[in-house]
Amino acid sequence: MVTFSPAQVCVKVGSAGKTKCCLPAGNMFVRAFLAGAYIAMGAALATVGSTGVADVLGAGIAQFILGALFPIGLVLVVLTGAELFTGDAMFAPMAVLQGHTGLKGLIYLWIVVYIGNLIGSLFMAFLVSYGPYTAWDAAGVATATAFGTRAIAIATAKVSYFGPMGILSVFFKGILCNWLVCLALFLGLAADEVVSKILAIWFPIMAFVATGFEHCVANMYFIPAGIITNMIANGGADTAVLNWGTMWTNNIIWSTLGNIVGAVIFMAVIYYYCYKSEICALCETK
């Protein structure tokens, strides 16, 4: 197995960021749609796998299982070349810092990928909510399954941030989340074969999910899945806490901003600062 030094990985991140920023919009959007769907697949597995665990083994083990199952989503993203906003929040700035692209390319990438991730996540939320999260009787009346009830509980918790300190909490959780997500991607690039990449990705992602940090793209699935399931099971009604408005105002806006800070400051800027001379030397030898 070949491993790459941190400086070599920084060069790979910058080069990949350049490629990402140059993708045609249609190609970029499809890759982003797939990434949103893949993250949702991991989130759906984690929801099902952690259902009922807290009642038997306690909240900590339930969170551990949630975290242990979720990383399959990012593994699918990385190994298929899909485009994930939270990863691109590191790749594009590193490309800018290395002079491969400008702010225009960064903004173009972030906007298209964010929209694609959102639509892919919503697509999966719709399918899963009408699938394993609900049960239907002969008259076509729906009830939430145990998995659906768990999905509603997860979504409700994710929009239960109130007041300035609640917003600050989700923002900080967003920073910590994407710091770990980008470390997972960074470590994945340090290895050159599939098993090592999977292991490198798995543990940081498990850590962020189990600890309860906030990932904007995952929440584009978790929260809509809870909203849709709740609406199906309750005849189209939403709740004062869990609805399409609180999805944005109580979570996704602030988790997105936190995710950006975690990727840009704690990964792209800091690692470029730490290895700038080595990065420049490596780029000159290409």
N, C-alpha and C positions, 0 to 999 in steps of 0.2 A: 504494500500500500504506500502510495506517495502522499506526503502531506506538504502543504505550502506554508510559508512563513506569513505572519500578519501583514507585512509589507506587500508580499506577492498577492495575498488575498485582496488587499486594498486596490491593487492594480486591476485585478479581475473584476472587482465590484465596479470600478470606474469604467472599464471597457464594456461591461454588461449594461451599465447605465446608458452609455452612449448608444448602444444598439437599441435599447428599449425606446429611447427618445426619438429614434429615427424610424420606428415602425409606422406603416400606413395606418390611418385612423381605424379603418374597418378591421384590419388584422388585429390591432391593439385591442379594440372593443371586444372581439370574439374571445381573445385570450383572457380578457378581464372578466367577461361573462362566465367563462369556464372556471376561473379562479374563485369567483363568488360562489358558484355551485359546489366546487370541491371543498371549500371551507365549510359550507353548510352541511355537506355529507359528514364531515368529521364532527360537527356540532350535533347533528341528528343522532349519530352513533353514541356520542357522549351523553346525550339526554336520555336515550333509551337505556344505556348501560348503567347509568347512575340512579335509575328510578327505584325507589324503595330501599336503597342501601342505607340511608341515614337512619331509618327506623330500626334497622337490625344492627348495624355496625358503627353508627355514629356519623356525625356531620363531617369529621375530618376524613374518614375513609371514603365517604361519598364524594367529596371534593377530589380526593386522590384518583378515584376511578374516572371521574369526569375528565380530569387532566390527562390521565393515561390513555384514554380513548380518542381524545380530540386531535392529536397531532397527525393522524392519517390525512387530514385535510391539507396541511401544509406539505406533507410528503407528496401528495398528488400534484399540488401546484408546482413544486420544484422539479419533480421528475418529468413532468409533461410540458414545462416551459410556459405555463400560464402566467398571467400578469396580476399581481396582488398589490393593492395600493400601499399597504403597510410596509412591504418590502421595497417598493419603488420609492418610498419616502426616504430610504437610505441610498438606493442605487443612483437615482437622479442627482441628488446633491453631491455625491462623490464624483460623479462624472463632471459636474460643474466645477468643483474644486480642482480637478485634474485638467481642466480646460478642454474637455471633449465636447461640451455643449454649453448652452447659455440658459438663462432663466426662462426664456420662451419655450425651449424644449422641455424643461422641467414642468412648467405649468401645463403644457399640452399633454404630457404623459399623465400627470396627476389627475387632471379633469376627466380625460377619457377613461382611464382605468377605474377611477372612483365610481363613475356612472355605470360602467360595465359590471363591476363588483356588486353594486346595489341591485341591478336588475337580475343578475345571476342568483343572488341570495334570495330575493323576493320570489323568483321562480321556484326555487327549492322549497321555500317556506310554504307556498301555496300547495305544492304537490304533497309534502309530508303532512301538512295539516289536514288535508282531505284523505290522506292515507292512514298511516299507523297511529296518528294522534287522535283519530275519531273512530267510533263504531256506529254503524247504521242499522236500524231495525227494518222490518219489512215495509213499514209505512214511510220510510225515508227520513225518520227522525234521528238526529245525531246526538251522541253523547261523547264526552271526552274520555278516552281510554286512560289508563294509569300513566302512559307515556305522555298523553296530551295534558293531563293534569300537571305533570312534572314540567312540561314545556311552559305552561301558563305561569307556574311558580317561578321559573328561571326568568322569564320575561318581566314579571312583576317586580322582582328584585332588582332587575337592571334599570328600571325606570323610577325606582324609589330613592332618588337623590333629590333632596329639596333644600332650597335656600342657598345662600352663597357658599357655605361650608360643604354642602352636598355636592355642588358643582365643582368645588375645588378638589373634593375627594375623587370624583370620576376623572377629572383632569390628571391628577397625580397617578391614578391607576392606569390611565392611558399611556403616560410616560413610561412607567415601569413595564407595562405590557410590551410596548414596541421595542424597548431596549432589549428585552429577552427575545422577541421575535427576530429582530435583526441580528442578534448574536447567533441565533439558530441558523440563519441564512449565511452568516459570516463563517461559522464553523463548517457548514455544509460545503462551502466553496474551498475549505482547506483540505478536503478529501477528494480523491479522484475516482472512487468506485462506490457502487450503489449502497451496499450495506453500511459502509462508514458514513455516507451522507445521511441515511435514514437515522442512524443512531445519533449523529451530531444534531439533527433537527429535533429529534423526539424529546430529549430531556429538557431543553430550555422551554419548549412549547408546553410540555406537561407542567413545568414549574409555574408559568404564567397563568394557566387555566386553573390549576389546583389552588393557587394562592388567591384567586379572585380578581385578577387585573382585568382591564377593559379593552377589548379589541374591536375597533369600529366595524370591520367587515364581518366578523363573527356575530356582532350584535345586529347587523343588517339581516341576519337570519334568526337569531334567538328571539328578538323582540317581535318581528312580524309573525313568526310561527306561533308565539303565544297569543298575539292579538287575533290572528285568523282562527286559531283553534277555539279560543274563547267565544268569538263571534258565531262560529258554526254551532257550538254546543249550547249557546244562549240565544239563538234566534236572531242573530245580527246585532246584538247589543255589545258595546264595549264598556269599559269602566272609567271612573274618574281618574284612576292612576294609570291604567294600562290602555293606551290608545295611540293613534298615529302622531298626535301632537307631542305627547310626552316622550315618545320614541326619540324625537329629535331634540327637544328642549331639555330633557332630563338625562340624555345619554349621548347620542351619536355626535352631536356638534362638539361636545366637550371631549369625548373619547378620541375623536378625530384629531382635534388640536393637540391633545396629549400624545397621541401616536406620532404626530409629525415632530414634536419636540424630542421625543425619545429617539427617533431615527436620525434626525438632522443633527442635533447637538451631541447626544451621547454616543452616537456611532460615527456618522460621516465626518463631522468636524473634529471630534476628539481623535479618531484614528488617523485622519489625514494629518493633524498636528503632530501626533506621536511619531509617524513614519514618513513625514514629508520628504526628507532627504533621500531615503531609500526608495520611495515611490518614484521620485524624479530620476534617480539613477537607473531604476528598472525600466522606466519609460524611454530613456535615452538609448538603452541597449537594444530596444525592439527594432 
